[in-house]
Amino acid sequence: MTGGELLAALGKLFGTKIQDKTEFRGETTFTIAREHLRELAKFCRDELSFDYLVDISSVDNFGDEPRFEVVYELYAMAFGAHLRLKLRVSEDDPTVETISDIWPAADWHEREIYDMMGLRFNNHPDLRRILMWEGYPYFPLRKEFPLAGLPSNMPDVAFSEAAPLEGGPFVTVPSTATVKD
C-alpha cells in the first residue's frame, strides 16, 4: 500500500469526521473536530502504521474564532507517508485531549504548548510548565504578549550576579534570595 492509498483509506473511513482536507506539495492535512482526535490518532497508529509523531505545534490566530490551532505531524516509516492533523480550539475552552498515551513523544510537546500558549491537555499524566516556572502568569507565545516581555516576580532563586535590566523577552524582578556558601 502506498502513502497515497493510506490517506485515501483514512479519508474514506472518517469522511464525515474530517472537516477539511488540503494537499500541498505532496502533504495532506486533515482538519478535524477535537472530539475525534483520539479516535483518529489511534486508527492512524494501529491500522495505518503512522508510527512516528514528528511534532505537535500550536498557532495563535489572534482576532479569529476559534483562536487556536493544534497541529500534529505524523509519519508512517514503512510507507514514507506524511499526514498532518489539525484541530481548532476556542479561547473560551482551550482544552484538547492528550495523545501522550498513544504516542509517548507527545508528552513534552503538549507540555510546551501548555506552557507557552495556555492550551490544556486533558488527562495528561504530568501537565506542568516545562520552560517557565510554576505560577508564571503569562503565556509568552500568544500574540498579545509583548516582545519586550512583561514584569513579573521570579520565585525565590539565588542569583550569583544581577540579571540584565529590561533585557530579553521575560522581564523579571530578582528575588531577595542570596547564594549560600
GUTOR-184097 format. One line per field, with one value per residue: residue number from 1; residue in one letter; x, y, z of N, C-alpha, C, O, CB in turn. Coordinates in nm, 3 decimals. Glycine has a CB too. Example, Ala and Ser with C-alpha at 12.3 -4.5 7.8 and 13.67 -1.06 7.14 Angstrom:
2
n c(1|2)
res c(A|S)
nc1 c(1.319|1.285)
nc2 c(-0.569|-0.225)
nc3 c(0.780|0.708)
cac1 c(1.230|1.367)
cac2 c(-0.450|-0.106)
cac3 c(0.780|0.714)
cc1 c(1.320|1.290)
cc2 c(-0.330|0.003)
cc3 c(0.780|0.787)
oc1 c(1.424|1.341)
oc2 c(-0.332|0.114)
oc3 c(0.846|0.804)
cbc1 c(1.131|1.408)
cbc2 c(-0.447|-0.060)
cbc3 c(0.905|0.572)
//
This chain:
181
n c(1|2|3|4|5|6|7|8|9|10|11|12|13|14|15|16|17|18|19|20|21|22|23|24|25|26|27|28|29|30|31|32|33|34|35|36|37|38|39|40|41|42|43|44|45|46|47|48|49|50|51|52|53|54|55|56|57|58|59|60|61|62|63|64|65|66|67|68|69|70|71|72|73|74|75|76|77|78|79|80|81|82|83|84|85|86|87|88|89|90|91|92|93|94|95|96|97|98|99|100|101|102|103|104|105|106|107|108|109|110|111|112|113|114|115|116|117|118|119|120|121|122|123|124|125|126|127|128|129|130|131|132|133|134|135|136|137|138|139|140|141|142|143|144|145|146|147|148|149|150|151|152|153|154|155|156|157|158|159|160|161|162|163|164|165|166|167|168|169|170|171|172|173|174|175|176|177|178|179|180|181)
res c(M|T|G|G|E|L|L|A|A|L|G|K|L|F|G|T|K|I|Q|D|K|T|E|F|R|G|E|T|T|F|T|I|A|R|E|H|L|R|E|L|A|K|F|C|R|D|E|L|S|F|D|Y|L|V|D|I|S|S|V|D|N|F|G|D|E|P|R|F|E|V|V|Y|E|L|Y|A|M|A|F|G|A|H|L|R|L|K|L|R|V|S|E|D|D|P|T|V|E|T|I|S|D|I|W|P|A|A|D|W|H|E|R|E|I|Y|D|M|M|G|L|R|F|N|N|H|P|D|L|R|R|I|L|M|W|E|G|Y|P|Y|F|P|L|R|K|E|F|P|L|A|G|L|P|S|N|M|P|D|V|A|F|S|E|A|A|P|L|E|G|G|P|F|V|T|V|P|S|T|A|T|V|K|D)
nc1 c(0.086|0.059|0.163|-0.025|-0.249|-0.296|-0.377|-0.603|-0.768|-0.802|-0.939|-1.174|-1.283|-1.319|-1.467|-1.695|-1.605|-1.396|-1.331|-1.210|-0.993|-0.672|-0.421|-0.080|0.216|0.253|0.186|-0.063|-0.327|-0.557|-0.829|-0.985|-1.251|-1.201|-1.301|-1.275|-1.011|-0.857|-0.966|-0.908|-0.628|-0.551|-0.641|-0.482|-0.228|-0.253|-0.384|-0.299|-0.028|0.108|0.357|0.523|0.532|0.602|0.595|0.424|0.251|0.139|-0.087|-0.156|-0.424|-0.489|-0.764|-0.934|-1.197|-1.252|-0.974|-0.724|-0.506|-0.414|-0.158|-0.071|0.196|0.245|0.409|0.449|0.670|0.710|0.584|0.654|0.486|0.339|0.133|-0.078|-0.259|-0.501|-0.653|-0.904|-0.924|-1.110|-1.083|-1.240|-1.269|-1.004|-0.900|-0.775|-0.776|-0.525|-0.269|-0.062|-0.054|-0.091|0.109|0.402|0.592|0.451|0.432|0.618|0.587|0.317|0.327|0.492|0.330|0.119|0.258|0.360|0.144|-0.091|-0.283|-0.468|-0.414|-0.621|-0.625|-0.353|-0.051|0.136|0.102|0.257|0.435|0.706|0.913|0.885|0.850|0.642|0.343|0.399|0.246|0.173|0.144|0.385|0.397|0.163|-0.010|-0.072|0.120|0.378|0.677|0.890|0.846|0.689|0.671|0.738|0.738|1.000|1.032|1.173|1.491|1.831|2.059|2.368|2.477|2.368|2.071|2.023|1.890|1.561|1.597|1.559|1.297|1.156|1.095|1.218|1.200|1.453|1.475|1.498|1.665|1.986|2.307|2.412|2.691)
nc2 c(-0.118|0.219|0.549|0.739|0.577|0.497|0.740|0.795|0.584|0.651|0.895|0.802|0.628|0.797|1.006|1.181|1.285|1.439|1.768|1.931|1.898|1.935|1.958|2.001|2.035|1.757|1.680|1.593|1.745|1.705|1.859|1.836|1.783|1.848|1.653|1.416|1.353|1.159|0.913|0.916|0.938|0.696|0.514|0.589|0.521|0.243|0.105|0.218|0.242|0.478|0.545|0.728|1.018|1.321|1.593|1.833|2.126|2.464|2.724|3.065|3.236|3.518|3.727|3.586|3.340|3.000|3.070|2.933|2.682|2.341|2.143|1.837|1.644|1.362|1.053|0.773|0.534|0.292|0.330|0.576|0.796|1.111|1.284|1.538|1.639|1.863|2.068|2.289|2.520|2.681|3.000|3.030|2.774|2.632|2.355|2.025|1.677|1.463|1.294|1.154|0.899|0.748|0.815|0.831|1.032|1.265|1.379|1.588|1.777|1.851|1.958|2.180|2.334|2.386|2.541|2.762|2.858|2.821|2.625|2.356|2.009|1.759|1.488|1.445|1.297|1.447|1.738|2.015|2.326|2.364|2.523|2.781|2.900|2.751|2.916|3.138|3.407|3.444|3.365|3.321|3.281|3.366|3.595|3.846|3.889|4.102|4.185|4.282|4.169|4.116|4.263|4.057|3.874|3.668|3.334|3.251|3.238|3.196|3.442|3.475|3.682|4.002|4.020|4.120|4.446|4.504|4.341|4.113|3.869|3.809|3.996|4.029|4.049|4.038|3.808|3.828|3.639|3.497|3.372|3.078|2.978)
nc3 c(0.000|-0.083|0.030|-0.055|-0.094|0.169|0.286|0.135|0.215|0.483|0.458|0.340|0.537|0.758|0.665|0.731|0.966|0.909|0.865|0.680|0.399|0.277|0.025|-0.021|-0.184|-0.189|0.067|0.299|0.473|0.726|0.865|1.169|1.410|1.754|1.927|1.792|1.782|1.938|1.855|1.578|1.593|1.721|1.527|1.308|1.407|1.478|1.265|1.023|1.034|1.110|1.274|1.386|1.561|1.460|1.535|1.741|1.717|1.783|1.689|1.707|1.620|1.657|1.706|1.544|1.557|1.599|1.811|1.837|1.691|1.689|1.573|1.442|1.338|1.153|1.064|0.857|0.870|0.733|0.491|0.399|0.425|0.489|0.723|0.828|1.102|1.198|1.438|1.564|1.832|2.075|2.239|2.461|2.562|2.604|2.563|2.497|2.431|2.562|2.373|2.461|2.562|2.340|2.151|2.303|2.262|2.249|2.496|2.605|2.404|2.431|2.687|2.641|2.470|2.643|2.835|2.686|2.531|2.673|2.633|2.749|2.811|2.850|3.079|3.067|3.184|3.332|3.340|3.356|3.377|3.148|3.057|3.168|3.507|3.762|3.833|3.682|3.530|3.259|2.902|2.690|2.402|2.294|2.084|2.195|2.383|2.472|2.283|2.432|2.671|2.996|3.320|3.601|3.906|4.005|4.132|4.456|4.393|4.404|4.297|4.136|4.010|3.893|3.700|3.355|3.303|3.200|2.976|2.714|2.645|2.878|3.131|3.447|3.806|4.029|4.304|4.666|4.760|4.834|4.725|4.876|5.064)
cac1 c(0.000|0.137|0.120|-0.149|-0.358|-0.324|-0.453|-0.735|-0.845|-0.837|-1.043|-1.298|-1.336|-1.355|-1.513|-1.781|-1.535|-1.293|-1.397|-1.145|-0.875|-0.592|-0.298|0.020|0.348|0.253|0.150|-0.207|-0.371|-0.697|-0.878|-1.084|-1.303|-1.114|-1.358|-1.239|-0.865|-0.804|-1.012|-0.829|-0.488|-0.537|-0.657|-0.362|-0.116|-0.275|-0.430|-0.232|0.117|0.170|0.424|0.615|0.480|0.715|0.587|0.296|0.270|0.015|-0.094|-0.245|-0.489|-0.547|-0.868|-1.026|-1.257|-1.169|-0.847|-0.604|-0.499|-0.311|-0.120|0.002|0.268|0.263|0.485|0.447|0.804|0.703|0.529|0.704|0.370|0.322|-0.005|-0.093|-0.392|-0.514|-0.782|-0.922|-0.956|-1.165|-1.024|-1.330|-1.248|-0.875|-0.861|-0.764|-0.740|-0.386|-0.240|0.067|-0.062|-0.089|0.249|0.471|0.665|0.363|0.437|0.682|0.526|0.195|0.367|0.542|0.215|0.052|0.341|0.379|0.018|-0.202|-0.381|-0.460|-0.432|-0.693|-0.575|-0.208|0.000|0.225|0.088|0.311|0.517|0.831|1.015|0.863|0.827|0.503|0.296|0.422|0.107|0.150|0.174|0.471|0.384|0.038|0.019|-0.084|0.235|0.470|0.812|0.980|0.810|0.608|0.732|0.682|0.828|1.051|1.032|1.298|1.604|1.952|2.131|2.509|2.504|2.244|2.015|2.019|1.768|1.469|1.655|1.504|1.151|1.094|1.146|1.198|1.248|1.527|1.427|1.591|1.748|2.128|2.380|2.461|2.824)
cac2 c(0.000|0.342|0.655|0.796|0.483|0.507|0.862|0.779|0.496|0.729|0.989|0.729|0.575|0.903|1.117|1.278|1.342|1.528|1.893|1.990|1.826|2.014|1.897|2.100|1.977|1.615|1.653|1.602|1.798|1.685|1.938|1.753|1.835|1.797|1.534|1.298|1.341|1.032|0.804|0.922|0.911|0.551|0.447|0.616|0.443|0.098|0.047|0.274|0.240|0.608|0.508|0.833|1.153|1.408|1.720|1.896|2.270|2.538|2.850|3.164|3.319|3.626|3.801|3.490|3.242|2.971|3.141|2.849|2.555|2.246|2.074|1.712|1.595|1.217|0.991|0.626|0.498|0.179|0.372|0.708|0.885|1.219|1.326|1.646|1.653|1.998|2.093|2.426|2.527|2.810|3.067|3.009|2.638|2.595|2.221|1.918|1.551|1.422|1.172|1.105|0.754|0.688|0.838|0.890|1.152|1.382|1.427|1.718|1.871|1.902|2.044|2.307|2.411|2.435|2.643|2.880|2.907|2.811|2.522|2.244|1.875|1.677|1.354|1.436|1.243|1.539|1.868|2.128|2.410|2.298|2.625|2.888|2.848|2.740|3.044|3.246|3.441|3.474|3.262|3.403|3.271|3.425|3.716|3.969|3.901|4.198|4.136|4.322|4.095|4.180|4.246|3.955|3.834|3.532|3.264|3.269|3.169|3.272|3.495|3.498|3.814|4.070|3.994|4.244|4.524|4.516|4.276|3.983|3.860|3.787|4.093|3.972|4.122|3.940|3.785|3.871|3.526|3.511|3.247|3.022|2.915)
cac3 c(0.000|-0.090|0.120|-0.108|-0.067|0.312|0.313|0.072|0.303|0.602|0.417|0.315|0.663|0.852|0.582|0.797|1.081|0.856|0.828|0.562|0.352|0.184|-0.026|-0.059|-0.207|-0.158|0.205|0.323|0.602|0.760|0.978|1.237|1.536|1.861|1.991|1.714|1.778|1.991|1.768|1.456|1.626|1.743|1.398|1.228|1.461|1.482|1.138|0.905|1.059|1.137|1.398|1.429|1.582|1.432|1.606|1.769|1.730|1.800|1.616|1.766|1.519|1.737|1.635|1.482|1.648|1.715|1.810|1.833|1.618|1.731|1.451|1.468|1.220|1.164|0.956|0.852|0.820|0.640|0.361|0.363|0.413|0.586|0.748|0.924|1.160|1.253|1.501|1.610|1.974|2.113|2.354|2.574|2.614|2.544|2.606|2.399|2.497|2.540|2.296|2.512|2.583|2.207|2.112|2.420|2.222|2.263|2.634|2.622|2.309|2.492|2.799|2.587|2.422|2.764|2.897|2.602|2.473|2.768|2.596|2.845|2.755|2.948|3.110|3.052|3.310|3.405|3.273|3.431|3.292|3.112|3.035|3.266|3.641|3.805|3.884|3.586|3.496|3.117|2.803|2.605|2.257|2.247|2.006|2.272|2.472|2.407|2.254|2.540|2.791|3.099|3.452|3.688|4.014|3.995|4.261|4.530|4.332|4.433|4.182|4.164|3.954|3.858|3.567|3.277|3.322|3.086|2.860|2.679|2.637|3.008|3.225|3.580|3.922|4.108|4.440|4.771|4.800|4.803|4.707|5.002|5.050)
cc1 c(0.090|0.085|-0.010|-0.269|-0.396|-0.414|-0.591|-0.824|-0.890|-0.949|-1.177|-1.362|-1.387|-1.411|-1.596|-1.712|-1.422|-1.363|-1.340|-1.023|-0.802|-0.468|-0.205|0.155|0.357|0.221|0.002|-0.232|-0.520|-0.728|-0.994|-1.137|-1.224|-1.170|-1.325|-1.088|-0.817|-0.844|-0.928|-0.683|-0.464|-0.547|-0.533|-0.243|-0.136|-0.307|-0.352|-0.081|0.182|0.234|0.513|0.542|0.598|0.713|0.442|0.326|0.135|0.027|-0.193|-0.298|-0.564|-0.645|-0.968|-1.086|-1.295|-1.027|-0.726|-0.620|-0.390|-0.285|-0.030|0.064|0.299|0.341|0.476|0.579|0.800|0.660|0.581|0.593|0.367|0.174|-0.002|-0.238|-0.397|-0.650|-0.784|-0.973|-0.997|-1.090|-1.109|-1.313|-1.118|-0.823|-0.864|-0.732|-0.594|-0.379|-0.108|0.064|-0.062|0.051|0.318|0.550|0.582|0.378|0.494|0.631|0.401|0.226|0.417|0.427|0.135|0.128|0.345|0.249|-0.101|-0.310|-0.361|-0.488|-0.492|-0.632|-0.425|-0.148|0.083|0.219|0.131|0.402|0.653|0.945|1.004|0.836|0.679|0.462|0.323|0.287|0.076|0.183|0.252|0.455|0.248|0.069|0.010|0.034|0.338|0.610|0.909|0.950|0.723|0.676|0.662|0.785|0.870|1.039|1.167|1.406|1.725|2.019|2.277|2.553|2.371|2.201|2.013|1.885|1.689|1.523|1.593|1.354|1.082|1.158|1.115|1.250|1.321|1.470|1.531|1.681|1.893|2.191|2.434|2.595|2.821)
cc2 c(0.124|0.444|0.719|0.708|0.483|0.627|0.857|0.691|0.570|0.828|0.922|0.682|0.683|1.025|1.222|1.345|1.436|1.653|1.953|1.905|1.917|1.934|2.010|2.031|1.832|1.581|1.681|1.655|1.772|1.775|1.860|1.827|1.772|1.673|1.405|1.271|1.203|0.914|0.800|0.888|0.761|0.474|0.467|0.533|0.294|0.036|0.096|0.288|0.377|0.596|0.617|0.966|1.248|1.531|1.751|2.044|2.337|2.672|2.940|3.253|3.432|3.708|3.712|3.400|3.120|3.026|3.052|2.730|2.470|2.158|1.955|1.665|1.447|1.165|0.840|0.582|0.387|0.222|0.507|0.810|0.986|1.247|1.434|1.648|1.789|2.008|2.234|2.425|2.669|2.869|3.047|2.872|2.584|2.460|2.123|1.792|1.518|1.302|1.112|0.956|0.679|0.696|0.903|1.017|1.279|1.449|1.569|1.820|1.933|1.993|2.179|2.394|2.465|2.553|2.772|2.941|2.900|2.713|2.402|2.112|1.786|1.538|1.336|1.390|1.342|1.678|1.980|2.205|2.343|2.399|2.738|2.824|2.841|2.873|3.160|3.280|3.458|3.353|3.331|3.389|3.317|3.559|3.844|3.990|3.993|4.141|4.169|4.250|4.176|4.161|4.136|3.922|3.690|3.465|3.285|3.177|3.254|3.315|3.514|3.631|3.873|4.034|4.125|4.314|4.533|4.448|4.140|3.980|3.846|3.881|4.040|4.066|4.020|3.927|3.834|3.758|3.549|3.374|3.202|2.954|2.772)
cc3 c(0.000|0.010|0.075|-0.082|0.081|0.342|0.251|0.159|0.428|0.571|0.395|0.445|0.758|0.781|0.653|0.916|1.038|0.804|0.701|0.528|0.255|0.146|-0.064|-0.066|-0.161|-0.014|0.226|0.463|0.616|0.880|1.038|1.360|1.649|1.929|1.915|1.714|1.822|1.903|1.640|1.483|1.647|1.612|1.312|1.276|1.441|1.346|1.017|0.923|1.068|1.276|1.455|1.439|1.569|1.522|1.640|1.785|1.749|1.729|1.688|1.654|1.589|1.653|1.565|1.590|1.565|1.699|1.782|1.740|1.682|1.609|1.487|1.337|1.240|1.044|0.969|0.789|0.717|0.500|0.315|0.348|0.526|0.602|0.853|0.970|1.228|1.320|1.558|1.753|2.008|2.233|2.479|2.638|2.554|2.591|2.489|2.479|2.466|2.446|2.343|2.544|2.449|2.148|2.231|2.386|2.237|2.399|2.644|2.521|2.370|2.610|2.750|2.538|2.539|2.823|2.815|2.549|2.567|2.729|2.689|2.773|2.863|2.958|3.083|3.185|3.393|3.343|3.368|3.338|3.269|3.092|3.138|3.402|3.672|3.865|3.789|3.525|3.348|3.030|2.690|2.454|2.205|2.183|2.088|2.369|2.405|2.388|2.366|2.669|2.885|3.234|3.531|3.795|3.994|4.131|4.331|4.474|4.359|4.303|4.221|4.105|3.909|3.717|3.489|3.295|3.192|2.961|2.836|2.688|2.773|3.108|3.365|3.687|4.008|4.249|4.540|4.817|4.758|4.787|4.842|4.976|5.092)
oc1 c(0.186|-0.023|-0.096|-0.378|-0.514|-0.513|-0.687|-0.943|-1.003|-1.043|-1.282|-1.484|-1.486|-1.402|-1.569|-1.756|-1.361|-1.443|-1.411|-0.958|-0.862|-0.416|-0.245|0.202|0.456|0.227|-0.051|-0.167|-0.599|-0.662|-1.088|-1.074|-1.184|-1.093|-1.344|-1.042|-0.742|-0.762|-0.881|-0.620|-0.367|-0.471|-0.484|-0.167|-0.047|-0.260|-0.339|-0.014|0.300|0.175|0.571|0.494|0.684|0.815|0.349|0.418|0.030|0.137|-0.302|-0.224|-0.686|-0.612|-1.077|-1.031|-1.367|-0.970|-0.635|-0.731|-0.286|-0.379|0.072|-0.006|0.372|0.340|0.493|0.597|0.879|0.695|0.555|0.603|0.388|0.098|0.066|-0.329|-0.309|-0.751|-0.681|-1.054|-0.928|-1.040|-1.057|-1.341|-1.121|-0.716|-0.944|-0.668|-0.547|-0.471|-0.049|0.170|-0.036|0.106|0.294|0.572|0.637|0.340|0.425|0.631|0.381|0.160|0.387|0.426|0.088|0.067|0.334|0.244|-0.202|-0.419|-0.249|-0.575|-0.423|-0.593|-0.377|-0.191|0.100|0.322|0.053|0.442|0.707|1.061|1.106|0.803|0.599|0.538|0.274|0.219|-0.039|0.240|0.191|0.497|0.221|0.162|0.077|0.046|0.381|0.656|1.001|1.020|0.687|0.734|0.540|0.905|0.788|1.035|1.263|1.412|1.721|2.036|2.305|2.656|2.273|2.283|2.003|1.780|1.745|1.496|1.576|1.290|0.962|1.263|1.000|1.334|1.260|1.422|1.640|1.766|1.918|2.135|2.494|2.610|2.924)
oc2 c(0.130|0.427|0.751|0.757|0.471|0.615|0.910|0.720|0.554|0.842|0.977|0.695|0.664|1.136|1.341|1.450|1.503|1.646|2.018|1.848|1.969|1.855|2.105|1.976|1.790|1.464|1.781|1.614|1.810|1.767|1.823|1.922|1.656|1.594|1.296|1.175|1.138|0.824|0.693|0.817|0.706|0.381|0.372|0.481|0.225|-0.073|0.023|0.341|0.391|0.631|0.600|1.019|1.253|1.569|1.703|2.081|2.275|2.725|2.896|3.335|3.440|3.753|3.757|3.387|3.136|3.027|3.093|2.683|2.522|2.103|1.970|1.649|1.411|1.225|0.785|0.593|0.388|0.157|0.548|0.902|0.953|1.236|1.424|1.657|1.824|1.962|2.290|2.341|2.765|2.795|3.046|2.855|2.500|2.450|2.137|1.800|1.543|1.221|1.029|0.894|0.559|0.596|1.021|1.101|1.389|1.565|1.660|1.940|2.054|2.095|2.282|2.514|2.579|2.655|2.881|3.061|2.966|2.716|2.353|2.104|1.744|1.479|1.223|1.439|1.321|1.729|2.031|2.155|2.275|2.363|2.785|2.705|2.916|2.934|3.270|3.191|3.484|3.254|3.394|3.480|3.309|3.629|3.942|4.096|3.965|4.059|4.092|4.268|4.290|4.055|4.124|3.940|3.602|3.532|3.331|3.058|3.376|3.234|3.564|3.686|3.801|4.019|4.231|4.250|4.565|4.494|4.062|4.075|3.869|3.851|4.011|4.151|3.925|4.025|3.876|3.778|3.615|3.273|3.281|2.881|2.704)
oc3 c(0.076|0.068|0.157|-0.052|0.116|0.414|0.308|0.176|0.473|0.649|0.428|0.462|0.828|0.832|0.637|0.962|1.121|0.711|0.624|0.616|0.160|0.225|-0.132|0.033|-0.100|0.024|0.177|0.559|0.531|0.983|0.969|1.408|1.641|1.985|1.969|1.651|1.749|1.879|1.599|1.404|1.595|1.588|1.250|1.195|1.391|1.315|0.918|0.834|1.036|1.378|1.562|1.339|1.657|1.578|1.575|1.858|1.733|1.710|1.725|1.598|1.582|1.543|1.531|1.699|1.467|1.590|1.710|1.714|1.724|1.550|1.553|1.237|1.333|0.936|1.078|0.667|0.622|0.402|0.202|0.266|0.643|0.506|0.955|0.888|1.306|1.266|1.595|1.792|1.975|2.318|2.591|2.757|2.464|2.651|2.396|2.583|2.355|2.440|2.274|2.553|2.447|2.101|2.258|2.473|2.237|2.415|2.688|2.550|2.361|2.630|2.811|2.561|2.535|2.856|2.872|2.524|2.544|2.787|2.704|2.686|2.956|2.858|3.076|3.290|3.513|3.298|3.448|3.233|3.356|3.107|3.189|3.409|3.615|3.940|3.812|3.473|3.313|3.075|2.604|2.382|2.085|2.223|2.056|2.429|2.293|2.468|2.392|2.768|2.855|3.259|3.527|3.775|3.970|4.234|4.269|4.504|4.339|4.211|4.330|4.145|3.890|3.627|3.550|3.301|3.087|2.850|2.929|2.732|2.782|3.165|3.397|3.661|4.057|4.306|4.501|4.904|4.657|4.830|4.914|4.878|5.086)
cbc1 c(-0.097|0.133|0.227|-0.136|-0.319|-0.193|-0.377|-0.722|-0.762|-0.714|-1.002|-1.272|-1.230|-1.233|-1.592|-1.909|-1.479|-1.209|-1.385|-1.105|-0.913|-0.553|-0.326|0.023|0.453|0.384|0.235|-0.275|-0.340|-0.728|-0.923|-1.023|-1.457|-1.092|-1.508|-1.287|-0.802|-0.855|-1.161|-0.840|-0.447|-0.644|-0.783|-0.327|-0.097|-0.386|-0.575|-0.291|0.185|0.064|0.506|0.734|0.409|0.715|0.649|0.225|0.343|-0.018|-0.135|-0.171|-0.587|-0.435|-0.806|-0.953|-1.382|-1.164|-0.827|-0.569|-0.470|-0.355|-0.047|-0.093|0.400|0.127|0.634|0.322|0.893|0.607|0.378|0.783|0.240|0.398|-0.094|-0.052|-0.424|-0.498|-0.810|-1.019|-0.836|-1.313|-1.006|-1.474|-1.370|-0.772|-0.954|-0.652|-0.834|-0.318|-0.234|0.106|-0.187|-0.192|0.260|0.564|0.712|0.218|0.520|0.832|0.491|0.105|0.474|0.642|0.125|0.039|0.481|0.467|-0.014|-0.262|-0.366|-0.561|-0.297|-0.842|-0.652|-0.146|0.082|0.370|-0.059|0.386|0.536|0.812|1.003|0.745|0.899|0.484|0.359|0.527|0.071|0.235|0.043|0.607|0.407|-0.065|-0.075|-0.213|0.298|0.478|0.862|0.973|0.935|0.463|0.726|0.642|0.761|1.199|1.003|1.277|1.583|2.049|2.068|2.594|2.606|2.260|1.870|2.045|1.801|1.442|1.804|1.562|1.113|1.108|1.083|1.267|1.130|1.674|1.396|1.513|1.696|2.201|2.495|2.358|2.928)
cbc2 c(0.000|0.401|0.760|0.822|0.340|0.518|0.984|0.719|0.373|0.804|1.060|0.608|0.494|0.942|1.064|1.211|1.231|1.458|1.992|2.139|1.689|2.150|1.802|2.219|2.059|1.559|1.738|1.465|1.949|1.534|2.082|1.616|1.806|1.904|1.549|1.313|1.448|1.009|0.821|1.062|0.989|0.501|0.499|0.766|0.473|0.066|0.079|0.408|0.162|0.727|0.386|0.845|1.167|1.451|1.834|1.835|2.328|2.559|2.828|3.250|3.234|3.717|3.892|3.404|3.300|2.822|3.211|2.801|2.578|2.161|2.170|1.601|1.678|1.145|1.039|0.571|0.457|0.074|0.377|0.700|0.803|1.348|1.206|1.784|1.537|2.107|1.989|2.504|2.481|2.798|3.217|3.027|2.544|2.701|2.171|1.948|1.435|1.389|1.203|1.183|0.719|0.758|0.929|0.788|1.139|1.342|1.333|1.705|1.799|1.785|1.976|2.281|2.323|2.322|2.591|2.845|2.830|2.944|2.481|2.265|1.816|1.667|1.252|1.573|1.123|1.486|1.891|2.082|2.550|2.215|2.682|2.980|2.934|2.622|3.073|3.205|3.565|3.594|3.192|3.374|3.128|3.441|3.724|3.970|3.762|4.326|4.197|4.471|4.051|4.122|4.379|3.827|3.853|3.531|3.113|3.240|3.145|3.188|3.628|3.384|3.807|4.222|3.933|4.214|4.664|4.663|4.261|3.878|3.744|3.640|4.235|3.836|4.192|3.977|3.635|3.926|3.395|3.592|3.263|2.922|2.989)
cbc3 c(0.123|-0.233|0.131|-0.256|-0.110|0.392|0.261|-0.070|0.342|0.655|0.292|0.223|0.732|0.934|0.471|0.844|1.168|0.743|0.941|0.588|0.285|0.247|-0.149|0.040|-0.138|-0.191|0.302|0.304|0.616|0.792|0.934|1.278|1.551|1.964|2.003|1.571|1.865|2.133|1.732|1.393|1.752|1.841|1.325|1.233|1.609|1.576|1.119|0.873|0.952|1.131|1.375|1.332|1.723|1.284|1.523|1.899|1.606|1.950|1.466|1.876|1.430|1.793|1.535|1.374|1.724|1.739|1.941|1.972|1.464|1.859|1.352|1.528|1.195|1.175|0.957|0.770|0.935|0.693|0.370|0.236|0.410|0.543|0.792|0.862|1.262|1.143|1.612|1.518|2.061|2.145|2.326|2.530|2.578|2.575|2.718|2.288|2.452|2.674|2.143|2.635|2.663|2.113|1.982|2.480|2.078|2.242|2.718|2.609|2.174|2.538|2.883|2.473|2.332|2.869|2.916|2.487|2.348|2.786|2.446|2.962|2.702|2.911|3.032|3.007|3.282|3.406|3.226|3.561|3.353|2.986|2.895|3.223|3.745|3.908|4.015|3.475|3.565|3.074|2.748|2.638|2.214|2.363|1.890|2.350|2.504|2.489|2.124|2.562|2.863|3.101|3.530|3.608|4.153|3.947|4.243|4.680|4.178|4.520|4.132|4.109|3.834|3.871|3.577|3.128|3.374|3.057|2.876|2.768|2.552|3.053|3.202|3.591|4.001|4.115|4.463|4.889|4.738|4.912|4.603|5.063|5.131)
//
